[in-house]
Amino acid sequence: MTNFEYYKTLTIGVIIGASTVILAFYMVKPEPPVSPQPVAEQVEKHGTFTVVSEYQGCDLVQWQYGMLSEYKYFLHCSK
């Protein structure tokens, strides 16, 4: 085996070994803990909610997204 073949084989081995180690660290990396948030907090980031009235025991909620000039209404019943 010549000097060139030796270094070529050594370089390929180092590349394969480093790739395997990097892949292993990536696969076993723990996920960051996710704190549970109520659904209302997750949705409020995308607009504003206002309770405007009550209908048959349910809240009539007005939703408005700041980027749009429109309002949407829906009923929220806590049953």
Helices and strands as residue ranges (DSSP letters): H 3-28, H 39-44, E 48-55, E 58-64, E 71-76
